[in-house]
Amino acid sequence: MPVIAKKVFEEALSLPVEARTSLVEKLLTSLNPPTQPEIDRLWADEAERRIAQIDKGEVKLVPGKKVFSNIQKKYRR
């Protein structure tokens, strides 16, 4: 870790929890990850897409018992 980064890190550790949390959020945002509202929107879009596929008969549904049975068979030791 570069000396300046180490110094910033040590300074950050001396901050109150709320300030550190805010700093972490700002640093993560600077990396451009999706925000929680964006993640929620993307999941909602995916759910709607899947519902539409089911309603149109584009996918074959598999009962949960069958899914878990297949998983148990595949990973049984």
C-alpha positions as CSV (number, residue, x, y, z in Angstrom):
1,M,0.0,0.0,0.0
2,P,1.5,3.4,-0.9
3,V,2.5,5.6,2.0
4,I,-0.2,8.2,1.2
5,A,-2.9,5.5,1.1
6,K,-1.7,4.0,4.4
7,K,-1.8,7.5,6.0
8,V,-5.3,8.1,4.7
9,F,-6.4,4.7,6.0
10,E,-5.0,5.3,9.4
11,E,-6.7,8.8,9.5
12,A,-10.0,7.2,8.4
13,L,-9.9,4.7,11.2
14,S,-9.9,7.5,13.7
15,L,-13.2,8.9,12.4
16,P,-16.5,8.1,14.1
17,V,-18.5,5.2,12.7
18,E,-20.9,7.4,10.8
19,A,-18.1,9.3,9.1
20,R,-16.3,6.1,8.2
21,T,-19.6,4.7,6.8
22,S,-20.1,7.8,4.7
23,L,-16.5,7.7,3.5
24,V,-16.9,4.0,2.4
25,E,-20.1,4.8,0.5
26,K,-18.4,7.7,-1.3
27,L,-15.4,5.6,-2.2
28,L,-17.6,2.8,-3.5
29,T,-19.6,5.2,-5.5
30,S,-16.5,6.6,-7.0
31,L,-15.9,3.1,-8.5
32,N,-19.3,3.3,-10.2
33,P,-21.0,0.3,-8.7
34,P,-24.8,0.2,-9.1
35,T,-26.6,1.9,-6.2
36,Q,-29.2,0.0,-4.1
37,P,-32.1,1.7,-5.8
38,E,-30.6,0.7,-9.2
39,I,-30.1,-2.9,-8.0
40,D,-33.7,-3.0,-6.8
41,R,-35.0,-1.7,-10.1
42,L,-32.9,-4.2,-12.1
43,W,-34.3,-7.1,-9.9
44,A,-37.9,-5.8,-10.4
45,D,-37.3,-5.7,-14.2
46,E,-35.9,-9.2,-14.2
47,A,-38.9,-10.5,-12.2
48,E,-41.3,-8.8,-14.6
49,R,-39.4,-10.3,-17.6
50,R,-39.7,-13.8,-16.0
51,I,-43.4,-13.4,-15.2
52,A,-44.0,-12.3,-18.9
53,Q,-42.2,-15.4,-20.1
54,I,-44.3,-17.6,-17.9
55,D,-47.5,-15.9,-19.0
56,K,-46.6,-16.4,-22.7
57,G,-45.7,-20.0,-22.1
58,E,-42.1,-19.4,-23.2
59,V,-40.6,-21.3,-20.3
60,K,-41.2,-24.7,-18.8
61,L,-41.8,-24.6,-15.1
62,V,-40.3,-27.3,-12.9
63,P,-41.8,-28.2,-9.5
64,G,-39.6,-27.3,-6.5
65,K,-39.6,-30.9,-5.3
66,K,-38.1,-32.0,-8.7
67,V,-35.5,-29.2,-8.6
68,F,-34.3,-30.2,-5.1
69,S,-34.4,-33.9,-5.9
70,N,-32.1,-33.2,-9.0
71,I,-29.7,-31.2,-6.9
72,Q,-29.5,-33.9,-4.2
73,K,-28.8,-36.5,-6.9
74,K,-26.2,-34.4,-8.5
75,Y,-24.3,-33.5,-5.3
76,R,-24.8,-36.7,-3.3
77,R,-21.5,-38.0,-2.0
